[in-house]
């Protein structure tokens, strides 16, 4: 079962706050920007930048992902490793609220999300 409409609105509000805080200044956003998307039960945060080969094309680089597990009422936290696969985030593989996920990404204590 998908995330409820109420939960989606709550997540969108939290993600908008995160983007307002973390996005680069407006004059730099054509070179580097942040975005997010919902994909089923997951929220994915990604960076957007021009392709090195084709500067007119934009590419997305995954930053972090949280997947809601309704049966356990928690979010599983993932980061993308060099092998281009999502891996559980070892310091905190699960959090109760999407705001906790955002706090982990902001802190990035182990340099897994933003390097």
C-alpha positions as CSV (number, residue, x, y, z in Angstrom):
1,X,0.0,0.0,0.0
2,X,1.3,3.5,-0.9
3,X,2.1,6.3,1.5
4,X,-1.0,8.1,2.6
5,X,-1.8,11.6,1.1
6,X,-1.4,13.1,4.6
7,X,2.1,11.5,4.9
8,X,3.1,12.7,1.4
9,X,2.1,16.3,2.3
10,X,4.1,16.1,5.5
11,X,7.1,14.7,3.6
12,X,6.8,17.4,0.9
13,X,6.8,20.1,3.6
14,X,9.9,18.7,5.3
15,X,11.7,18.2,1.9
16,X,10.9,21.8,0.9
17,X,12.4,23.0,4.1
18,X,15.5,20.9,3.5
19,X,15.9,22.3,-0.1
20,X,15.5,25.9,1.1
21,X,18.3,25.3,3.5
22,X,20.7,23.3,1.4
23,X,20.2,24.5,-2.2
24,X,23.0,26.6,-3.7
25,X,22.4,30.3,-4.3
26,X,20.1,31.0,-7.3
27,X,22.9,32.2,-9.5
28,X,24.7,28.8,-9.2
29,X,21.7,26.5,-9.8
30,X,22.4,26.1,-13.4
31,X,25.7,24.4,-12.4
32,X,24.6,22.6,-9.3
33,X,21.1,22.1,-7.7
34,X,19.3,19.7,-5.4
35,X,16.0,18.0,-6.0
36,X,13.8,15.2,-4.6
37,X,11.2,12.8,-5.9
38,X,8.7,10.3,-4.6
39,X,9.0,6.8,-6.1
40,X,6.4,4.5,-4.6
41,X,7.3,4.1,-0.9
42,X,10.6,6.0,-1.3
43,X,11.9,9.6,-1.2
44,X,15.1,10.1,-3.2
45,X,17.3,13.2,-2.9
46,X,19.5,13.9,-5.9
47,X,21.9,16.5,-7.2
48,X,21.4,18.0,-10.6
49,X,24.3,19.3,-12.7
50,X,25.4,19.6,-16.3
51,X,26.8,16.5,-18.0
52,X,30.6,16.7,-18.5
53,X,30.4,15.6,-22.1
54,X,27.3,17.4,-23.1
55,X,27.0,20.6,-21.0
56,X,23.5,21.3,-22.3
57,X,22.2,18.1,-20.8
58,X,21.4,17.8,-17.1
59,X,22.3,14.7,-15.1
60,X,21.1,13.5,-11.7
61,X,23.4,12.1,-9.1
62,X,21.7,10.2,-6.2
63,X,22.4,11.5,-2.8
64,X,20.1,9.7,-0.3
65,X,17.0,7.6,-0.2
66,X,14.5,6.7,2.5
67,X,11.9,3.9,2.0
68,X,8.8,3.8,4.2
69,X,8.0,0.4,5.7
70,X,4.3,0.7,6.7
71,X,4.1,-2.6,8.7
72,X,6.9,-1.3,11.0
73,X,6.0,2.4,10.8
74,X,9.6,3.5,10.0
75,X,11.9,4.7,7.3
76,X,14.9,2.7,6.0
77,X,17.8,5.0,5.2
78,X,20.1,4.3,2.2
79,X,23.1,5.9,0.6
80,X,24.6,5.1,-2.8
81,X,28.1,3.7,-2.9
82,X,30.6,3.7,-5.7
83,X,29.1,0.5,-7.1
84,X,26.0,2.5,-7.9
85,X,23.8,0.5,-5.6
86,X,21.8,1.6,-2.6
87,X,23.2,0.4,0.7
88,X,21.7,0.8,4.2
89,X,23.2,3.7,6.1
90,X,25.2,1.9,8.9
91,X,25.1,4.6,11.6
92,X,21.3,4.8,11.4
93,X,19.7,2.2,9.1
94,X,16.2,3.1,10.3
95,X,14.5,6.2,11.6
96,X,10.9,6.8,12.8
97,X,10.1,10.1,11.0
98,X,11.1,11.6,7.6
99,X,12.4,14.6,9.6
100,X,14.9,12.3,11.2
101,X,16.0,11.1,7.8
102,X,16.5,14.8,6.7
103,X,18.5,15.5,9.8
104,X,20.8,12.5,9.0
105,X,21.4,13.8,5.5
106,X,22.0,17.4,6.7
107,X,24.5,16.2,9.3
108,X,26.2,13.7,6.9
109,X,28.5,12.7,9.8
110,X,30.2,10.0,7.8
111,X,30.4,11.8,4.4
112,X,28.2,9.2,2.7
113,X,25.6,11.5,1.2
114,X,27.5,14.6,0.0
115,X,31.0,13.2,0.2
